[in-house]
């Protein structure tokens, strides 16, 4: 397996790790914070406390879905970054990292 395929595979494993961490730690927090933001937004827009109408419920649901999506994207992105960095370290420790000659590349234009 060449270097790029190895980094890509380890990056994908990092995404899976990030999404697993999201399912374990981020799903409930994203829904809770998103729902709270939705209720606060409705209270701000209506000028009072949120009642039991359909408006606050819809705004809460939209806030929860948005919070979960943003949290999932963050965990996936950070998992990808961690996987790519781990892949670079693994490849460097394995000795398959490509070494460049800095003197040669500095004078090339």
C-alpha positions in Angstrom: 0.0 0.0 0.0 1.4 3.3 -1.0 1.8 6.3 1.3 -1.2 8.3 0.1 -3.6 5.3 0.4 -2.3 4.6 3.9 -2.8 8.2 5.0 -6.3 8.2 3.5 -7.2 4.9 5.2 -5.9 6.1 8.6 -7.8 9.4 8.1 -11.0 7.4 7.5 -10.4 5.5 10.6 -10.0 8.8 12.4 -13.4 9.9 11.1 -14.9 6.8 12.4 -13.3 7.3 15.8 -14.6 10.9 15.8 -18.1 9.8 15.0 -18.0 7.1 17.6 -16.9 9.8 20.1 -19.7 11.9 18.9 -22.3 9.2 19.5 -20.9 8.6 23.0 -20.4 12.2 24.1 -21.7 14.7 21.6 -25.2 13.6 20.6 -27.0 14.5 23.9 -25.0 17.7 24.4 -25.7 18.9 20.9 -29.4 18.2 21.2 -29.6 19.9 24.7 -27.7 23.0 23.7 -29.5 23.3 20.3 -32.9 22.9 22.0 -32.0 25.5 24.6 -30.9 27.9 21.8 -34.2 27.2 20.0 -36.3 28.1 23.0 -34.2 31.2 23.8 -34.6 32.3 20.2 -38.4 31.8 20.3 -38.6 33.7 23.6 -36.6 36.6 22.1 -38.7 36.7 18.9 -42.1 36.5 20.7 -41.1 38.9 23.5 -42.1 36.6 26.4 -42.0 33.1 27.7 -42.4 30.2 25.4 -45.8 28.5 25.7 -47.0 25.2 24.4 -47.9 26.3 20.9 -46.5 24.8 17.8 -44.0 27.6 17.2 -41.8 27.0 20.2 -41.8 23.2 19.5 -40.8 23.7 15.9 -38.1 26.1 16.9 -36.8 23.7 19.5 -36.7 20.9 17.0 -34.9 23.0 14.4 -32.4 24.0 17.1 -31.8 20.5 18.3 -31.3 19.2 14.7 -28.9 22.1 14.0 -27.0 21.5 17.2 -26.6 17.8 16.5 -25.4 18.4 12.9 -22.9 21.0 13.9 -21.6 18.8 16.8 -21.3 15.8 14.4 -19.4 17.8 11.8 -17.0 19.1 14.5 -16.3 15.6 15.8 -15.9 14.2 12.3 -13.5 17.0 11.3 -11.4 16.7 14.4 -11.4 12.9 14.1 -10.1 13.2 10.5 -7.4 15.7 11.5 -6.3 13.4 14.4 -6.3 10.4 12.0 -4.2 12.2 9.4 -1.7 13.3 12.0 -1.6 9.8 13.5 -1.1 8.4 10.0 1.8 10.8 9.4 3.4 9.7 12.6 2.9 6.0 11.9 4.4 6.4 8.4 7.3 8.4 9.7 8.0 5.8 12.4 7.7 3.1 9.8 10.3 4.7 7.6 8.1 5.0 4.6 7.9 8.8 4.8 9.2 10.6 1.7 12.3 12.6 2.5 13.0 15.7 0.4 16.3 17.4 -0.1 15.8 21.0 1.1 18.9 22.4 -0.7 17.7 21.0 -4.0 14.1 22.2 -3.7 15.1 25.7 -2.5 17.0 26.5 -5.7 14.4 25.0 -8.1 12.0 27.5 -9.7 
